[in-house]
Amino acid sequence: MIINFSKEYKFEGKSYNSVELKVEDLSGNDLMSLQSEWRRKAASKHDPYNKNVLTINLDTNFLLYACARTSNLPIEFFTGLPLKDFLKVTGEMQAFLLSSE
């Protein structure tokens, strides 16, 4: 899925007008792996909600982790986005993960 930004975004000397999240090729195993990796990271921070699958798919930090993994860009790429684009990207990832179609 390609997500267009509201304006040009510069990160590490490169300009971006969009980001591609390669979610269409994810399998159930890929999602389970992402969730397991995130749970381990959250457990190390004593996150009490890290075992609830519904909550994990709504957690902004997990959504950022999933965006980073599916784009091959670092989390810092996403956290540096203007808020409008940050919310658009995480919202699209969340919608994808919660969709049933």
Helices and strands as residue ranges (DSSP letters): E 2-11, E 14-20, H 28-44, H 53-56, H 60-71, H 75-79, H 83-98
